[in-house]
Amino acid sequence: MAWIGGLAQWQDGDTTYLSIAFTYKLDEAYSMAQFARACGQRVIAGGPALALVKMQHELVDVAEVPTKKAIRRGREVLVPDDYKGPGEALMRHNPLATFASRGCSEECSFCIVPVLEGQFSYFPDFPVRPILCDNNLSGLDAKYQDYIIERYQAEGVKLKDANSGFEPHSFTEEVYRRWRPLVNAGGGPWRFAYDEMKEREQALQVMRVIKDEPQKRKRVYCLIGKEPFADCMQRIEEIVAHGCEPHVQPFMTLTSLEQEPAVRFDWTMQKLKDVARWANSWGWKKFPFSEYDRHRKNTEPAYDAEQGLFV
């Protein structure tokens, strides 16, 4: 169930296709497109990375970027046209992944989904596969949540990972009871995010709701760097104190062409990397961050290809 890493390439006849998930993969995609063009191939590119920088990156000089008109936050914008439903592009990133819906009801400023996908779109004919990538399962209409679960049960497919998980604002006891048989039967983790202090009450409530689940299956995405150090560390500590595992992700701007965090508030680049390494190598199980030594052996996070994440 390995993820390809954010940049998929495939060929169909005389056409090369590129699907770019992350903006920091655009330069690499440009080199691949140049090579394909030199080999006489037509090149078509798409994916989330092109949503915000389509007119600023040189990739558009050597590749076609099909777009469609969409209304986002009250204005008309162009979004990549290959981004519509389960589709072939997702399979190229991971053949075991699927979408039953696109979009999200939240408006997180650091997330590409509101700009790219807008509000919810449902795909009732979605292919049932072990990795479900919907952005906000708990925010979907209750009947559609039931429908997704019924599809998995009817086809006998185990849900190994609800990859983007549930949103604290919409996760309730009812949602937990609804999804528990499917999630637990698949053996995958319960995922949600605690990214900002303003969602503290809702995030802590989710932790209370799932308190009886084993710690190794309660994985909480935790953004750092978009708030001051003390606020971010408080969120990490609360995640641990409530028997969950933090998955720390340093904040990056949506248009970054390098895989480097954005430095804000009282953070430094080194501290952002250190906190992520300490947390994602389970250093919090052994010692507080104040005792972290970046030169200590075994402090590098391991990459889990099944999740497509450093864990």
N, C-alpha and C positions, 0 to 999 in steps of 0.2 A: 504493500500500500504506500509506496514511496512517492512523495511529491517531487516534481522535477526541479524546483528551486526558483520559480518565478518567471522563467522564459522558455516558452515552448516553440519548437520549429517543426514543421512537417511539409511534405511536398505532395502535390497532386498534379501529375502530368507536368506541364511547363510552368506551374505556379508554386511558389514557395510561400507558406503562411507563417506568420509570427504572431504569437500571443504574449503580451508583456504585462505581467502583473504589477511590477514595482518600477517606479521611475528610475531607480538607480540601476536598472537593467537596460535602459534605453540606449546607452552608448554601446553596449555589447550587441544589442539588437541591430543597431546601425551597421556595425561591422559585418554581421551575418547577412544583412540585406545587401550590402555592397558586394559581398562575395557571390551571392545568388544572382544579382544583376550581371556581374561579370561572366557568369556561367550561362547567360541568356535566359534567366528565369524572370517571370513576372513576380513581383513581391507584393503581398497584401498583409498589412499589419493592423492589429487591434489590441484590445485589452484595456484594463483600468488605467495603466500607466499613461496612456495617451489622452485621457479625459481632460486633464488640466494643462498639458504642455504640448498639445497637438500642433499648435502654430508656432511653438518656440524651439522645437527640437529638429535637428537636421535629418532625422529619420524620414520625415515627410518628403524630403527631396529625392529619396531613392525608393520609397514604398508608397503604395496606395493606402489611404486610411479611410475606408468607408465610414460615413457618419449618418446619423438620423437626428431629426429635430425632436426635442423634448422640453417640457416645462419643468424647471427646477427652481424652487423658491420664488415662484411668481414670475420668472423670466424665461424666455426661450433660449436654449443652448443646444450645442451639437455634442453628441456622445458617440463613442465608437459603436458601429452598427453590428459588430459580432457579439455584442454583449446582450443577448436576448434569450434567456431561458437556459435549459440544461446544456444543449449545444455541443459541438465537437471540440471547441477550444478547451473547455473544462476537462474533457476526457484526455486531452493531450498533456494536461498538467498532472492529472492523476486519473487513471481509468476506472478507479473504484469510487470516484466522487460524483455527487449529483446535487442539483438544486430542485426543491419543490416550490420555492418562491424566490423572488428577488426583492430587493428594497428593504426599507426599515422605517418604522414610525418615529424613531428617535432622530434628533438633529445634532449629533455630536460634531463639533467643529473640527476635530482632528481626524475625522473619518471620511473616506472617499465615497461611501455608499450614498449619502443623501444627494451628492452632486451627480453621481453616475447613474444611480438606479431610482432615486426618488422614493415614493411610497410603495407599498406592497403590490407586486404582480404575482399572480398564482399560476402554476403550471401543473394542472391536475394529471397530465399524461407523463409526468416526469419518470425517467427510468429509476427504478429502485436499486440503490447501491449502498454499500456499507458505510460510506462517509457522506454525511448530510451537511452541506455547507451553507444552509440558509442563515441569513444575518441575524434574525431575531425570531426564533421559534415561538417564544412565549407571547410575542406581540401579534401573532397571526390570529385570525378569527378562530374561536374555539372549535367550530365544526370542521374547519380545514385542518387544524391540529389533529383532530380525531381521524380525519380522512388519511392524513400522512401515516399515522400509526397503523391504521387498518391496512393500508397498502403494504407496509413492511410485514405485518403479520400474515397477510394473505399469501404473499410471495415467499415467505419463509426466509427472508433476508435479515441477518442480524445487523443492528445498528452499532457499528464499532466505534463511531465517533460523530457526535453532533459538533462539528468542527468550530463553528462560530458561536454556538451555544444559545444561551438565554439572556434576556435583558432584566436587570434588577427591577426596573420600573413596572414590569408586567409579570414577573414571576411570583406566583402565589401557591398556596397549599394545593389548590385545584390543579394548577399546571403541573406541580410535582407529582401528584397522584396519577395524573393522566399519562405522563411520560415515563414514570418510574419503571413499569414492567418492560418497556422497550429498551430504555437506556441500560438498565441493570442486566437484562438478558444478553445484551451485546458486550458487556464488560468494559465499555468505554467510560471516559470521565464525564462528570457533570461540569460544564464550562459556563462561566459568566464573567463579567468584567466589573472591577472596582477601580475605575480610572480617575475619578475626581472626588474631592471631599464633598461636593454638593450632592452626590448620590450615596453618601454614607449610610443614611437610615435604611434605604432600600437594599443596599448590598449586605448590610448586617442582618437584615430580615431574611434574605435568601440563605445566608449561612445558618441561621437558626432553623429554617425549614428543612434543610438537608443535613442537619447535624448528625443524624444516625448513619450516614454514608461513611465508608472508610476514607481516611485522609488522602490516600493516594489516588482516589477517584474524584476528589473535589479540587479542581484546578481553576484558579482565579487569575484572569488576565489583569495585570496591574501596570498601568502606564506611569512612567516616572519622567520628570523633567518639565512637564507642563505646569507644575505647581512647585512651590519651594521645597527644599530637601526635607524639612521637618514634616510637612504634610504627606509627602510621598512615603517616608519611612513609617509614619503612623498607619497608613493604609496597609503596608506590608506586614507590620506587626499585628494589626487587627486580623488580617487574613490568617496568619499563623495561630494567633490566640484562639480563633474559632475553629481550629482543627482542619484548615484547608491548606493547599499548597499554592503559593504565589508563583505565577509565571510573569516575570518582570520584563517590560518592553520599554526601552528608552524612546521618548517622543522624537519623531522625525517629521519634518514638514512634508506636505503632500506633493511638493514639486522637487524634492531633493534628488539630484543626479548622482549623489554619493551615498553609500550606506553608512552614514554617520549621523549621530543624534544631533538635535538642535540644542545649543547651550543657552539656558535662560536662568533667571533668578540667581540663586546662590550656588548653582551647579557649576561644575567644570566638566569637560569632556571625559577626563580620567575618572571622576567620581561617578558619572553616569555608567561608564563601562564597569567600574568596580562593583557598584550595587547590583547591576544585572548579573555579573559573574557570581557574586556571593549568593544571590538568591537562586539563580537557575542551576547552580551546582549543589543546591541544598545546604549551603553553608549555614543557613539559619537554624538547621537542626543541630549544629555543633557549637556555634559561637555567635555573639552579636556582631553586627557590622563594624562596630568600633574596634573589634579585634581582627578584622579582615586584613590579610596580607596578600597583596596581588602576586607576590613571588612564591607563595605557598604552593606546593604541588597539589594537583587534583582540584584546582579551583576553576578550571575552565568548564563551561557548560557543555554537555554532550548534545550533539545534533540528532534528533529523532526524525528519521526520514518518513516514518509512518504518519507523524503529525505535521511534518513540515515546519518544525519549531525547534529552537534550542530549549532544552529542558533540564 
